[in-house]
Amino acid sequence: METLQSYVSQGGKTLKKWLAEPKVLAGLGLLGAALGGFCLSAASLAGYAQPFAVALVLVLSGWQALAAALGSYIGYFLFWGNYGRLCLGWSLAALSMALALGGTVLVRQAPLLMPALGSLIVASIGTLGQAIWQIPGPPVPMYLLQVLLAGGCTCIFTLVREKRTPIAMWLAWGVAVLALAQIMPIPYLGLGYVAAGALMVAGAFPAAALAGLALDLARVTPVPMTAVLTAGYVVRFLPIKQGLFLLPGLMYVLLMSLWGQVDFYPLPGLVLGGILGRFLPMVTAVPHRRGETGVLQVRLEMVCGVLAQTEQLLSQAEDTPIDREALVTRAAEAACRGCPCARSCRDSKRIAQLPPVLLQKPLLSSQELPVVCRKSGRFLAELRRSQSQLRSICADRERQREYRGAVMQQYRFLEGYLQELSDTLGRRKQVTPSLFRPVVSFYGNRPQGENGDYCQEFPGIEDTYYVLLCDGMGTGAGAVGDGRSAGSMLKKLLCAGYPAEYALRSLNSLLVLTDRPGAVTIDLLQLHLNTGKGTLYKWGAVPSYVVGSLGVRKVGSACPPPGLSVTEIQESREEVSLRRGESLVLVSDGIPEEDAQQCCARGQSLTPGELATQLISRGEQAGPDDATVVIVRLENR
């Protein structure tokens, strides 16, 4: 007999699976971005629009940025009338920047780029609006405040999206309440009051205080809302277990009577917000640092600060300039030394003062010399030695820059890893059961000890699961050693909680420093067993294939292998989903790409073993290289 609890449990699992659908998540993301842009466009201070929606557009990328921009267009048009034309210019410029730069490596390397662009957009559009389009603008202090808020909110939203730090979340809630305070879909129901009431019941004290401050800045009621929300939060500490959801309304009525102002407009929203907050998870404070855990967190953060400072010092190091004039002078002195015409030569001093640009001409002839030399062959021979020396110096400088870049990269990775470790020490995470179970099959044309293709599957932290294929170049003991050492290093880093990007780039730096370019190629699949989605990282590896009921999709393309450069190349990444019974087929370069695609196209009707047998057979026909096939599927638990 089915009980109510079993129905609820089954419904919860169904809802989680439904929310984990990629298309559903994408649709909800677009809807949330559009609603966010619409609501943030209503933000007002002293009767002037604020560029909060611009900050949201700059933080997003792709279709989400477009959805947020469209939402802000509608909001600025509805809320601001003629002045909204200037705000539309903000959103249009922000959308162009988000589509051009959003999610790129440049933005990750320069985290202050988008905030600076946000301030620049608001400043330039505001100036153009008044000078060219004759749109009345705000006073100078408000104009400067808009410029600062554009950059500041972009920083806040970036921190919320990437790290979700408590302070950033509190500030973001304050910004949201300030914007929602201007939206009242029906009389006596302001959305800002609803959000403030929910934060008072279920949020942290700073979030409630900032929500009250936002309502006061919005000037939507004469009653001091900061006092209402902070006093209500203090009452939560009393031994009262029932009726906490009524606190926002009760505290408002109490302070309204004490203040001597009668305004019942906020009351319904506060009561509704308190009721909604009753069903939200309580987030009352930042995890406190207590005892040995707190000491360890402080020490980790101190180490992070030292690593960040060291990286900054290395980035500021400058190369010693090369004295090219000295190389030309040395070539002239060596040519004149022992020259039979040295005593009677009148041009020896002029030869020693020739311009360094001659070092850039490897095919220089005697006719091109600006000075006539009776023994030009001697000078040209010495000049070519100086040219060779210059090339060696430049190559050595480039090598030093690579070494310095590798060290800086490791300091940056270690700093980020330790900071994340410090943040999670005092945070208690609720472990949720995985919805899927990975099924991984390995096939090869040689035994594992003789195969240069190193394959491993292993769990990561929380709900992550990794499948790794390291292909050592060539065959024999050398390829086996390269594949095993690279794969073993990656496995240890990933099991320790290192992000996949950090682990792959650390291996790349090691190959660069040991002068082993192209020693291995890498396929790394990172699966999330709660959603059925994953990320496939490739570095120099041949394409992979997703085989499903809708056909075959090629994943990835040819790219340079790791070990060529620390800064100029990096791994590629592709998002995959295996939640609907798809199979991901990873192959090594011993199997030709055309043959692999043809076999996978017929793989819908084959078992994993039959498909792997056909692929390995094609690889053996193509040559003696190691051929390996890895097939990954997910099953419901």
Secondary structure, DSSP 8 states (H G I E B T S, - for coil): ---HHHHHHHHHHHHHHHHT-HHHHHHHHHHHHHHHHHHHTT-EETTEE-THHHHHHHH--HHHHHHHHHHHHHHHHHHHGGGHHHHHHHHHHHHHHHHHHTT-HHHHH-TTHHHHHHHHHHHHHHHHHHHTS------HHHHHHHHHHHHHHHHHHHHHHHT--HHHHHHHHHHHHHHHTT--SBTTB-HHHHHHHHHHHHS-HHHHHHHHHHHHHHT--SS-HHHHHHHHHHHTTSS--S-GGGHHHHHHHHHHHHHT----THHHHHHHHHHHHHTS----S-----HHHHHHHHHHHHHHHHHHHHHHHHHT-------HHHHHHHHHHHHHTT-TTTTT-S-HHHHHT--GGGGG-TT--GGG-SS--TTHHHHHHHHHHHHHHHHHHHHHHHHHHHHHHHHHHHHHHHHHHHHHHHHHHT--------SEEEEEEEEESS-GGG-SEEEEEEE-STTEEEEEEEEESSSSHHHHHHHHHHHHHHHHHHHTT--HHHHHHHHHHHHHHTT-TTSEEEEEEEEETTTTEEEEEEES---EEEEETTEEEEE------TTS-SSS---EEEEEE-TTS-EEEEE-TTS-HHHHHHHHHTGGGS-HHHHHHHHHHHHHHH-SS--EEEEEEEEE-
